[in-house]
Amino acid sequence: MKAIQNQQTVKLAIDCATGEIVAAEALLALSEIEFTSMRREAMAARLDRRRGGSAMRFKCAICEHPLYLSRHIQGHQNRWFTHDGKSENCPWYEGARLTPDQTKALIYRGQQEGLEHREAKQFLATWLSRDPLVSGVNQEKTTFGEVLKGEWRRPDVKCLYRGMPLVFEIQLSYTFLSDVIARDEFYRHEGIFIVWVFAKFDLRRAAVTDEAFFNRRNLFVLDAAAKQSTAERNALTFSGYRQTPVVGREGIHDVWEAHPISLNKVAFPRETMRPYFFDYEAERQRLETARADAWLKEQQDAWTQGIRDYLEAALRYYESDYADKEKEALLHVVTGLSENTSWHPRLEKLRDARFFGYHCVLPVLLSIQQGRSLGYSKQFSVYQVMEAGLRSGSRIGQHAFAILYLWAYKTYRPTMSLKHRTWLSDYGHRIKRSLDAGEDTYRRDTAYDEVAGLLFPELQGSLTSSFGIDRQIEIQDEAD
C-alpha cells in the first residue's frame, strides 16, 4: 500500500491560550491524550464560531486565520493544522476543499444510512427493550433542547435506564469530530447520558482514537463477540475495550484489553454525562502509588541493611587491627548508603576518620555495646577502653565525648567490677559539678550525635538532651 504523505501545510500556528508558536511537527511528538485534548478544544472553538462566537484555540502564524487540528491514521499517523474556511491570500492555505456535507455524501454514497447501521440500531433497541431496568426505547426520536433552546438532535437509540435518560450514537463510518463535540455538548447540557458505539476496535480510525482517549480510554464496541455475549447473557452486552496500565520490568505501560460489558457494569458520571466502565486514571494512580510505596519500602529495607552492613564492616575493621582493605570496605558501604533516599549531607560524618578511625568515637561506642574491646588492645577490658575514651577529646575540649560514653554505659550496661562502676559513677558526679559551676571542661561535642543515633538507636533519647550543652538545665546523675 502506498504510504500516506504527510499533510502538514500550515508550518507554524499560534496557541491562542498561551501566545506561543507551535510548529506543525510538534504535533507528531504529542501523546494521544495530549493531541486528542488539543483537537477537541480546537473543534469546540470552531463550533462556537459557527454559532456566532469568537472562540479561537489556534490561529495561522501568517494570516492569523482560525485553525483546527486534523489527523489521518492508516498504518502510521499524520497530524496537521487546517485553516477553518478560506484564506486564499495565505501561502499556507490548503486550497479548495469539500464541505462536510459533500464529504458525508461521498462516504454514504448519497444514502442517509447503510444496512449495517440500521441493523445495529435495531439490535440495540431490541435488547434494551428486554431489559427490565430500561423503559421508553425509541429509535431516531427527535430530542428538542430544553436548556439549549432551538437546538435538537435525533439520536440513533434513546431510552431511560434506571430512570436516567440515555442515548446511543452509532459510529460505523467517519463522523466529523465537530459533530461529535456538538452532540456531546448538547446532551451534556440537557442532562442526557450518551454512549458512542463502534462496530469494531480499530485505532487506525481517527474517530475511534479520539473517543478512546477522550472517554477515559474506554470504547463500547458492538462486534460479533458482543452480539454473542448478548445472546449468552440474555442482556445487551458490549465488547468493552479499555486501555489498561500494567506494571512491567521497565515501569508502567499500557495495553488494550477487551471484556464483555453489560449496562449494570457501567458508571454514569453526571459531571461529564459520558458513561464508562473502567477508570484508567484511577487505576494508573493506584499502580503508581503502589509502585512508589514498594520502591520506598525497598529503599527503607536497603537503608536498614546498609546500617547493619556499616556496623559489621566497622567490626571487621577493628578486629583486623585497622587493615586498609577493611577500611575501604567500610567506606564502600557509605557510598551505597549515600545513594539511598534517606541519605542527607550531615551523614557524611560516617566517612569521617575522626569518627570511625583509630581510637576514635565509634570503636569506643561499639566496645561498650558489644561488651568487649574493639579497636583497642584485645587485652583491654571495656572499662579500660572507656577510661581511654573519657580522656580523648576534640576541638571542643579534652573530654568532649565523655558524656556520650557515659550515656552508652548507662544504656548497654557492659559487665564491669563494682570498683569500676563506682569510679564511673563518681566520674559522672564530677561532670555534673563542673557543668553546674559553669565550666567548659566536659562540654559535649555534638558533631557525631546524628550518626551515633543512627547506628545506636537506643541512644537517640539521650542525644536529644541539652546536657553538656546548656549548663543551666537541671540534670540527673548521668552515670548512675
N, C-alpha and C positions, 0 to 999 in steps of 0.2 A: 504494500500500500504506500502511496506517495505521502511523504511526511508533510504535515500541515505547516505552512510558512508562518513565521512569527508575524502577527498582525498589528504590531505596535506602530502607529503612525504619529500620534502625539508623543513627542520625546520628553517633554517636561510639563508637569502640572503644578499648580499652586494649591496647597492644602489650605482651604479657607478657615479651617478650625485653628491652625497653628501659624499660618503665614509662611510655612516652609515650602521649599521647592522639592518636588518628588519626581525622581527620574522614573521613566516607564519601566526600565529594567529592574527597579527596586521591587516592583510588584511580584516578580518571579521568586524573590527571596522570602516573601511573606509566608507564614504558616497558613494553613487552610482556615483556621479560626480567625486569624487577623484579616485575611483577604475577604472572607465572607462578611465579616463585620463591616469593613470599609465599603464593600459592594452594596450591602443593604442600605447603609447610610447615604451613599450617593444616589441610589434609586429612590429612597424615601424623599430626598431633596428634589429629585426630578418630578416625582408625583406631586409634591407640594407646588412646584412651579406650574404644573398643568392645571392646578386648581386656582391659579392666580396668585400664589405665594411667591416669595423671593428667596427661598432657601437655596443654598449652594454649598456643596461639600468640597468639590474640586472645580478648578477652572483652568483653562488653557493658559500656559505661561506666555504665549504670544498674543492671542486675540482676547483673552480673558473670558471666553465663551464657556458656559457651564459644561462640565464633563461628567460622564458616568463610567463605570468600570464594566468591561466585558471579559468573558472567558470562553475558551473552547477547549474541551477535553476529548482527545481521541488518541490513545496510545501515549501521548505526553501532553503537557499542559501549556497553553498560551493564555496570557492575561494582558489586557491593554486598556488604555483610556480611549474614550469615544466622545466626539462632540455631540451635545444634545441639540439636534437641529442644525440648520445650515449656518456655516461660517465660511463663505466662499472666498473671502479675502485672506483667510488664514492658510499659510503654506502647509500646515499640518492637517487641514480638513480632509476627511476621508472621501469626499465626493458624494455623488448621489447614492442614496440607499433606499431600499424598500421600506414602506411604512409597516408598522406592526401588523395592520390588518392584511396587507399584501403578503407578508411573510406567513401569517397564520393560514391564509387561503392556500398557499403553496403546500404547507405542511399537511393540511387536511384535504388537499386537492379539491377545494371548494365545498367540502362537506362540513357540516357543523359537528359531526360526531361519528366515530367509527363503530363498527360492530363490537370490538373488544371493549371499548369504553361503555357501551350500553350494557354489555354482559356484566362488567364489573359493578356498575350501578345496581343492576338487578340482583346480583349476588349479595351485595351489602344490604340492600333493602329487605331481601327475603330473610336473611339470617338475623338481622336486627329485629324484625317482626316476631321472631320466635323467642326472643329474649324477654323473660318476664319483667326485667328491670327497665325495658325500653318501651316507649309509647310514642304515638304521633309520628310514625315513619312516613316520610314523603320523599319523592324524587323530583328534583328541579322545581321545588316550590319557591316562588319569589319571596325574599325576605326584605321588607322595607325598613329603613333605618328609623329608629325611634330617637336615638341620640344624634346621629348624623342625618338630619332631615334632608329629604330629597334624594338620598342615595339608596341603592338597593343592590342585592346580589341574588343570584339563582344557584345555590349550592347543588352539587350532584345528588347528595342524600342529606336529609335533615331529620332529626328525631329529638326526643327527650330521653336522656339516660339518667336514671335515679333523680328525675325531675330537673336535670340540668340540660339546657339547650346545647345540642352538639351537631355539627355539620361535618360531612366528609367531602373533600375535593380530590378527585382522581387525576393523577398526572401520568398519562400514558405517552404523550408526545411532549414537545417542547412547550413550556409555559413561560412567558416573559417574567423576569424577576419583578418588574414593576407591577405586574398583575398580582403576583404572589403577595408582595408587600401591601398593595391596596386591599386585597381581601383580608389579609391578616389584620390590618388596621381597622377595617370595617367591623369584623366580627369581635375584635377586642373591645372596641368602643360600645358595641351592642351587648356585651356580656355573653357572647356565644363561643363555645369551645370549637376549635377547628382542627381536624386531622387531615394532613395531606397523605394520600395513598398512592404508592407506586406499584407498577406491575412487576418490577424486578429490581434487584440490587445491582446498580451499575454506576460506579463513581466516575466513569468517563463522561457521564451526562452532567452538565453544569447544574441542572435543576436538582438532581439528586445530591450532589456535593453541597450546594447552597443550603438545602434543607437539613442535611446531616449535621453540618457544623453550626447551624443556627439553633436547632432544636435539641440541644444537649447531647449531640452525637446519636440521636435516635432516628430510626426510619421505620415507618409502617409499610410493609410490603405485602401485597395480595398476589402471591405467586402460586404455583401448583402445590408447593409444600403447605402453604397457608390454607388452601382450599381443602386439602386432605386432612389437615389438623382440625379444621372446622367441622368436617363430617365426623371425624372420630370423636371429638369432644361434644358434638351436638351444640356448639356455640360458636359465634363468629370469632375467628382466630386469625391473627396476622403473623407473618414471619417478622418478628421484631429484631431488626438489625441494630446493633449498637457497637460503638467503639469502646472497647474496654481497656483500661490501663492495667498492665501486668508488670510485676517486678521480675526483672531478669538480671543476668550477671552484670550487665553494663548500666543498670539503673531501671527506670520505669519506661516502658514503651507501650504503644497502643496496638491492639489487634481488633479486627472486626469479628463479631460473633453474631449468631442468629439463634433465637429461641422462640417457640410458639408463645404468642401474647394474646390473651383474651382481654376484654374490656375491664374485667374485675381485677386485672393486674396493672391497670393504668392509673397514673396520678393525674389530677385535674387542677393545676395551679391557677388560681384566679388572677394573679398578678400578670400573667402572660396569656392566659386562655389557650395555651398550647399543650395539650396532653403529652405525657411522656411516660416511659416505663423503666428508665434507667437514668440515674443521676450521675453523669460522668464526673462532674467536678467534685461532687461529694465523695465518690469512690477514689478519685485521684488524691484528694486531700487526705482521706483515710490512709491510703497506702503511703503517701509521703510522710504523714505523721508517724505511722508505724515504722517506716524505714528510718526516719530520723531518730525515733526512740531506740530502735535496735542499734543504730550507729552510736548513739550516745551511750548505751549500755556497753557496747564494745569498747568505747573509749574509757569508760569508768572501770571496766574489768581490766583493761590493759594498764590503766593508771595504778590500780591496786597491785597488780602483778609487778609493775615496774618498781614500786616502792619496796616490795619484798625482794626483788632482784637486787636493788641497790644495797639493802642491808646484808644480803647474802654475799654480794661482791665485796662489801666492806669487811665482813668476817674473814673471807679468804685473803684479802689484802693484809690484814693484821696477823693472821696465822702464818702467812708466808714471810713475815718479817719485812713487810713493805716492799715486796717484789715489784719491779716496774711493769711486768706483764699483767699482774693483778690490778695495778693502778689503772692501766689502760682499759681493762675490762670494766672497772668501776666507772670511769668517765664515759665509756661507751653506753652504759645503762642510762646515764644522764642525758646523752644525746637522744636516746629513744624517748625518754620522758619529755624532752623539750618539744617533741613533735605531737604531743597529746594536747587536746583542747583544754585540759586542766592546768597546763603549764602557764606560768607568768614570770616576768623578769626577776622578781625577788627570789625565785627558786634557783637562780644562778649560784647561790651560796652552796648548793650541792657540789659544785665544781671547785669550790674554794679550798685549797690545800690547808689553809688555816683552820678549816672546819674538820676535814676528814684526815689530815696529814699526821705526821709523826708526833705522838704525844699531844695531840690537839683535842678538840671538844668531842668528836664522835667516838674515838676509842674509849674515852672515859665513860661516856653515857652507855655505850654497849657493854663495857665491863660491869657496870653497876646493874644493868638489866639482865645480863647473862649470868652474873654471879661468879665471874672468873676473869682473869687478867687477859686483856686483848690489846695488842699494840704496845704493850709493856713487857718486861721480862716475865716469862712463864712462871718464874718462881715467886712473883709478886702475888700478894693477896688482893682482894678487892679493896680492902682498907688502904693498902699501900698505893694502889692506883689512885684512889680518891685523895689521899694525902698529897700526892704529887700534883693532882689536878687542882686542888684547892689553892695551891701556891702559884699556879700558872695563870697568867693574865693576858691582857691585850692592850691596845692603845688607851682603853678606858681606865685601866689600873692593874695592879699586881694580882688582885683577887677577883677579876671581873666575872668569872664563871662559877665562883664558889656557891652562890645561891642556887644556880641551876643544878649543880651536882647534889646539893642537899635535897632539893625537890625530888630528884631522881632517886635518891637514897630512901626518902620517905615513901615514895610510890612503889618501888620494887623490893625493898627490904631484903637486900642480899645477906647471906649468912655472915655473921660477924660476932666477935667475942664481946662480952659485957664491957670490958675495958675500952674497946674501940667505939662501941655505941655511946658510952659515956663521954668519950672525948669529942665525938661528933656533936652530941647534944650541947656540950659546953661551947663548942665552936659556933653553933647556931646562936646561942645566947650572946656570944661576943659580937657576932654580926649585928644582932638587934640593938645592942647597946651603942655600937658605933653609929648605926644609922639614926638612932634616936638622938644622938649627940650632934647630928648634922655633918658627920664626917663622910668623906668620899672613898674611904679605904676599901669598902666592899660594894661600891656602886656597881650595879649589874650591867653587863654588856648585852644588849638585846639584838645584836646583829644576826644571831643564828636562831632566834626564837621561832621563826616561821618554819624553817627546815627541821628544827628539833621537834616541833609539834607535829609535823608531817610524818616523821619517822617514828616518833614515840607519842602516839595519840593520847596515851594516859597522862601525859604531862601538859596537855593543852589547857586544862583548867588552871593550873598554876601559872602557866606562861601568860595568861591574861591579867595576872595580878600586877599591881603597881609597886609591889615590894621590891626595894632596891633601886627604884627609880624615883618615886615620890616618897620622901622620907617622913612626910607629915602624917601619913596614914598609919593608924594603929594596926599592928600586926601580931599574929600569934607566933609562938616559938616554931621556927621553920625546921628544926632538927628533931623535935620530939615526935 
